[in-house]
Amino acid sequence: MCKFIKYIIISFCCFIYTTLPFSKAALSVPSKKGVSSIIKAVVNQNVITSTDLENRLKMITSLFHVPIIPATKKLFEKQILRSMIDEQLQIQEAEKLNISVDKQSIKDAIERIEKSKNMVSGEIKEKFEKIGIPYSTLKDQIYANLMWVELVRYKFKPLVHITDYEIKTHISNQEKQASKLHYSVQEIFLLTHAQAPIDQAVRFAKNLKQQVEKGADFNALAQQFSDARSAAKGGSLGWIGEGELDDQLNQAIVSLKIGEVSNPILANGGVYILRLKDKKNPQYDMTHILDYAEMFVPLFFIPNEKALNNKIIEVQTAAKDVHSIQGLEEVSKKLGANFDKYSQKNIAELSADLQQRLSNLPLKIPSSAYRSKKGLHVFLIEQRKKKKLLLGVENSQEAHSSLVNKKLEDYANI
């Protein structure tokens, strides 16, 4: 869990926005149906109208089943308007940098929402038509969220460099965490700043908690109101190890029962509410750890199939009496082939093709020569051990990706 980064990037943008500064006459604009609509905010060249705000509010109340009583409607409207202003600023800054999002990405995001609500493909569009809300209300919000993700990556990814030491440390820390009790957690994070003071955020967080306790969908509320990057996933943080988060957030999580929502928590420049979805003890699986070697014979020029078959026979004949990694290395030197050996390699981290080739290969017996586009490969496994493996620990590639994302968040919060 990290500080929210949207406000930081937006603060770098050159923008002007105004909310309700004029008389109603000056703020009236015709809608598509010919009915006057009040301008609620001007964000540089773009306008947010009362119709836009009403459609967003109607989408939240009708489609996501969030009841809003008259006493809290103004609070909801204020929060929604601030989110819509942020979305416009995000889009404008991204478009200025020629960042784009394709239609398929928007379609995929809508399908994920439908799947999360047990809907068939296209059902959400039909519901919009029945309710009388423009379908663009949802598509525009999704477009802004996707543009935001691309904007963050564009601005900060060039600054990210991950070392081997960082990857090893990350995996080691994950192994320690994986051995502890784990919690499946959702968050809603409300960023506080001049336009959204702490007292307002706390009141709004309390109201959201009440809505969840009355049966509102936490996923939908997170998607609509959370300022965290997890909003796109319904506020999901996945499985969190005990003690992995900030002290205040950890204390809240361990005190919750499954399904409960925390009181507002002030941390990281804003206000959180957390929901505990589930918890579990450490999980294990069985895997195989291998000591193996690979001999690779490049095929620079093979004039015909006969020459290729002769080369395959030559390689297999040279390796047929080998029964150790050292023996395969000696054959490689004689053939002028490339040679690599691997120690304590988890078979689950190998490619699917290589897993299949090595899983049933007898110990200390070389494989037949396998042809790829680049050459011939011969494998030999000297040792294979079963190992009880902690689940929830990333491999090197996954760890690299996680560290990149973490550094993107860190850079954005400087």
N, C-alpha and C positions, 0 to 999 in steps of 0.2 A: 504494500500500500504506500502511496507516495503523495506528495503535494500535487495539487492540480496545476496544470501547466498552461491552460488556455489563456488566462489573464496575462501571463508573462509575455507570451507571443503577441497578443493583441495590443499590449502596451507599447510594442515596438512599431506598430502600424501608425500611419498618419491618418487620423479619422476625426470626423465630427459627427456627433449624433445628438439629437434634441428630443425630449419627450414632453408632449403636451405644452408647448410654449405659447400657443396662439389661441385666439378665440375659435369657437366652433365653426363660424362662418369661414375663417381662413383655413381651417383644417379639413373642410369637407371636400371629398373627391368622389366622382361618380364611380360606382361599382359596375361590374359586367352586366348586372341586371338592371342598371339604371337607377338604383337606390343609392343615396348619398352614404358615404362611409367616412368616419372621422380618422384623421391621421393621428396615430398614437406615437410614432417616432420617425425621425428622419436620420438615416444612417448613410452619410455621404450622399451618393446619388440615389439611394434606394429608400423607399417609404414602407413603413409597416402601418397598416390601417386597422381600424376597429374590427373590420370583417376578418382580416387575417388572424387577429387575436381571438376573435370569437370562434373561428373555425378550429384553431388549435385547442382552445378550451373545450369545445364540443367533442373533439376527437378524444381527448383525455377522459372526459366524463362518460361518453357513450361507448366508445370502442374498448377502452381499458377499464371500464367499470369503477371509476374513481368518483364517488359522490362528493359534490361540493355544495355546501349549504351557504345561504346568503351571507352569513356572518364571516365566512372565510373566503368568499369569492374574490374580494379585492386583493387579499394576500396572494391568492393563486394567480390572479391576473398580473400582479406586479412581478412575480417570479417568472412567469411565462414570458412576459414582455422582455425582461432582462435576458432570458435565454435566446429569444428571437433576435435581439440586438447583437448579442455575441455571435450568433450564427451568421448574420450579415457581414460582420467584421471579418470573421474567419474566411468566408467565401471571397470577399473582396481582396483580402491579402493573398489568398491562394491563387486567384485568377490573375492577379498582378504579376505573379511569378510563373504564369503559364502552367500551373498545376491543374490537372483535370481528373475526372472520375468517369469511367465508362458506364453505359446503361446497364450492362450485365451485372456490375457490382451492386448497383441499386436494386436490381431485380433479385439478386442473391440475398441481399439484406432483408428485403420484404419477405422472401420465402422463409428465412430463418425466424422472423416474427410469427409468420403463419404456423410454422412447425411448433414453436414454443407455446402457441395457443391452441394446438390440436386442430388447426384449420387445413383444408385442402388448398392446393394452389389456385390462386385467383379469388378465394373466398373473401379476403380482406377488402378487395376492390368492390365486390358486391355489397358488402356491409357499408362502405362509404356512400355508395349510391343510394341505399335505403335510408341512411341517416340524413342524407342531403349535404354531405361535406365534400368539397372538391378533393379528388384523390391526390392532387398535387400537394395538399397539406402534409401528408405523410412523406411523399417522395422528396419534397423540398427539405424537410428536416433530416432525412436520411442522407441526402446529398451534402448538406452542411456538415454532418458528422463524419462522413467519409473524406471530405475535403480537409477537415481538421486533422485527421490522422495522417494524410499525405503531407500536409503543411509541416507538421511536427518532424516527420522523417526528413523532409527536404532541408529544413533549417539546421538540424542538429546531427544527422547521420555522418556527414563528412568529418565531424569532430571526434567520432568514436573510433577507438582502437583497443582491441582486446588482446591481452598477452596470454601465453600458455599458463603462466603462474596464476593469473586471475581465473582461468577456466578450472585449473586443479583445485584452487581454494574454494571456488563456488561449488564444485561437486562434493568436496569434503564437507562443506557446511550443510549441503543438502543431505548427505548421509547421516549427519548428526541429527538434523531436523526430522528425517524420515523415520528415525527410531523412536520418536515421541508421539504423543496423542495428536491427531490432526482434526482440524475443524473446517467444514465447508461453510464459507462466509460470503454474504452479500453486503454491499455498502451503498449508501447514498451520501455523497459529499457535497456540501454547499459552501462554495468559496465566499469569503467575506472580504469586502473592500468598500470604497466610498459609496458606491451605488447599492451595496448590499451589506449593511452593518450587522454586527454580531447579534444584536437583540432581535432583529428581523429574521435572521437565519435560524436562530434558536426557536423562535415562535413557529416558523415554517416547518422545521424539523419535527417539533412536537405534534404539529397538525398531521404531518405525513405518517408518523408513528400511529396516531389515532386511526387514520384511514386504514392502515394495514391491519390493525387490531379489529376493525369492523369488517374486514374481508377483502380490502383492496389488494390488487396484485402488486407485490413489491417489485417484480421485474419491470412492470410498466411504469411505476413511479420512478424507478432508477433511470430508465430510458428517457423519461421526459424531463426530470428535474436534476439529476446528479451532474455535478461538474467534474467528475472523475472520468478517466479514460475507460473505466469498467462499465460506464453507462451503456455502451453499445451491446454489452453482454448481460444486460439486466442487473448490473451491479455486482456480478459474480467475480470473486477473487480466487475461485478454485479452492483447493485444499491448502490450508495454512497450518504450518507446524506450530506447536505450543511454544510461545516465547518469540515467535518470528517477527511480530509487529511491534510498534511503539508500545511502551508500558501501559499507557491509558487505554489503548485499543485492546491489548491483550487482556487486561483486567476485565474489560467489558465482555469480551468473548467467553472467557472461562466461567463467568457468572451467569451466562444465559442458558436456558433450556432450549432444546431443539424446537424451532419454530418461533421463538421469542425475538423481539426487536428491542434494542437497547434504547436508553434515554439519550438525548443529544450529548455528544462528546466534542469538546473544543480541542482541536489539535491541527497541526500543519496548516495554519492560516485559514481555517474554516471550521465547519460543524459537520460531524458524522452522525449517522444512525446506522447500526449494524444489525444484521439478521443472521442467526445461526440456523443453517439449513440441516446440517448433520454433523456427526463426529465419528471418528473411527480410530481403532488401535493401529499400530504399525502393520503394514501389509508386506508379505514376502512372496517370492516366486522362485522357481528353480530354473537355473540356466547352466550352460556349459562354458567353462573357461579353457581356452586353447593355447598351447604353444605350437605354432605351425610356421611353415616357410613356403615361399613361392619362388619358383624359377620362371623367368619370363624370357622367351626367345623372340626378338623382334623379327618381323617378316618384311624386310625392306623391298626385296624384288624376288617374286616367285613367278617365273614365266608361264607355267601351266599347272594343271591339276596333278600331273605325274610328279613334278618337282615338289609340289606341296606335300603330296603323300610320302615322298621319300624323306622330306624334312621331318614330318610327324614321326615316321618310323625311326629315324635317327635319334630324335629327342627321347622317344619312349624307350628305345633300346638302351640309351646311355643311362637312363634313370631307373631301369627296371629292378636292379639289384640294390638300390639304395634303401636304407632302413633307419636313417637318422637325418636330422636337420644338417648336421655337419657334412654328411655324405652328399646331400643334395647341393650343398654349397660348393663342394669339390667338383661335382659334375658341371655346375654352372660355369665355373672357371675354365674348364676344358672346352666347353662349347662357346665361350665368350658371351654367355647369357647374363642377364640381370638377375640379381638375387636379393630377396628381402626376407627377414625373419621377424616374427611377432611373438611376444611373450605375454602371458596372462591376458589374452584378448577375449573379451566377452562376445560370444557368438551373436548375441542379440544386437550388437552394435554394427555388425557387418551388413552389407547389402543383401537383399532377399535372394539374389542369384547365388552369391557366395555362401550364404547360410545353407542353401539347398545342396550345394556341392560338397560342403564340409561336414554337414550333419551326419551323414552315413559313411563317410570315408574311414576305413579301418586305420588303426594306429600304425605308424611306421611303415606304411605301404604307400608309395607314390600314386597319385591319381593318373589317369590317362591324360594325354596332352589335350587341353581344351583350347580351341581356337577362338580368338576375339578378332575384332577389326584390325588390331595393331600387331598381333602375334600369337604365340603359343604359350600356354600357362600350364605348369605342373605344380601341384600342391602336395605337401606332406605334413601330417599332424603327428607330432612326437608325444604330446600329452593332452589328455582331455579329462577335465575334472568337473563333477557336478558341484554347484555352489548355490547356497541359499542367498537370494538377492533381495535387498530392500526395494520395494516399489516406490515410485515417487522421486527417484534420483535420475537426473538427466544425463544423457551421454554427452560427449564433447561438443557435437554439433548443436544439440539442443541448448547446452549451457552457453555456447557462444551467442546464440540468438537471444536468450534471456538476458545476458549481460549487455548486449547492444541496446535492447529495449530499456533496461534499467538506466544505462548511461544517458539515453535520450531524455528520460525523465529528469535525471540529475542536472544535466546541462540546462534544461528548460527552466529549472527552478533557481538558477544562479541569480 
